[in-house]
Amino acid sequence: MTRWIMLVVTLLGLVLTFGAKTPGLLGIGLLLTLIGVIGFVFALAADRIAANARPEASMAAVEDLAALRRKRAAAPAPARPVVPAAPVAPATIRTEEGNRQS
């Protein structure tokens, strides 16, 4: 809702700026335009952040986090995986002609 209000303030400032007959009205129009643009950008950023943020209800409590840390610290460490040995090259076979084949 705020971003629409800021957009209206920006447009009102632009209308005042381009339709101004006196320097005072021109200054007010420019000021409204500047405030409206900055407010509109901040309102867009706030809406974008709010869309991606987790709700407070889904946040874990401090006690729950401490219990999870204790549980993880008490669990045994996983065994190291066994690394297989490097494969052995096949032996050379001699045929009747005396040629070597792999």
C-alpha positions in Angstrom: 0.0 0.0 0.0 2.8 2.4 0.8 4.4 2.1 -2.6 1.2 3.2 -4.3 1.0 6.2 -2.0 4.6 7.1 -2.8 3.9 6.7 -6.5 0.9 9.0 -6.2 3.1 11.6 -4.3 5.7 11.3 -7.1 3.2 11.9 -9.8 1.6 14.8 -7.9 5.1 16.3 -7.6 5.7 15.9 -11.3 2.4 17.5 -12.2 3.2 20.4 -9.8 6.7 20.8 -11.3 5.6 20.9 -14.9 2.6 23.1 -14.3 4.2 25.6 -11.9 4.0 29.3 -12.6 6.0 30.4 -9.6 9.4 29.4 -8.2 7.8 28.4 -4.8 5.4 26.0 -6.5 8.2 24.6 -8.6 10.3 24.0 -5.5 7.4 22.2 -3.7 6.8 20.1 -6.8 10.5 19.1 -7.0 10.6 18.3 -3.3 7.4 16.1 -3.6 8.9 14.3 -6.5 12.2 13.6 -4.8 10.5 12.4 -1.6 8.1 10.3 -3.6 10.8 8.6 -5.7 13.0 7.8 -2.6 10.0 6.5 -0.7 8.8 4.4 -3.7 12.2 2.8 -4.0 12.4 2.0 -0.3 8.8 0.7 -0.3 9.7 -1.6 -3.3 12.7 -2.9 -1.4 10.7 -3.5 1.8 8.1 -5.5 -0.1 10.7 -7.6 -1.8 12.4 -8.3 1.5 9.1 -9.1 3.2 8.2 -11.5 0.4 11.4 -13.6 0.9 11.6 -13.4 4.7 10.6 -16.3 7.0 7.7 -15.6 9.3 8.4 -15.3 13.0 6.4 -18.4 13.8 8.8 -20.6 11.9 11.9 -19.4 13.7 13.3 -21.8 16.3 13.5 -20.7 19.9 16.9 -20.3 21.6 16.2 -23.3 23.8 15.5 -25.5 20.8 18.7 -24.5 19.1 20.7 -25.2 22.3 19.1 -28.7 22.5 20.0 -29.4 18.9 23.6 -28.4 19.5 23.8 -30.6 22.5 22.3 -33.5 20.6 24.8 -33.1 17.7 27.8 -32.8 20.1 26.7 -36.0 21.9 26.3 -38.1 18.7 29.3 -40.3 17.8 31.5 -39.1 14.9 30.9 -40.9 11.6 33.5 -43.5 10.6 36.0 -42.6 8.0 35.1 -44.1 4.6 37.5 -46.8 3.4 39.5 -45.7 0.4 40.0 -48.6 -2.1 43.5 -49.4 -3.1 44.8 -48.4 -6.5 44.1 -51.1 -9.2 47.0 -53.3 -10.1 48.1 -53.3 -13.8 47.4 -56.6 -15.6 50.3 -59.0 -16.0 51.7 -59.4 -19.5 51.0 -62.7 -21.2 53.4 -64.4 -23.5 52.0 -66.2 -26.5 53.5 -69.1 -28.4 55.1 -66.7 -30.9 56.9 -64.8 -28.2 54.9 -61.6 -28.7 53.8 -59.8 -25.6 50.2 -58.9 -25.2 48.5 -57.0 -22.5 
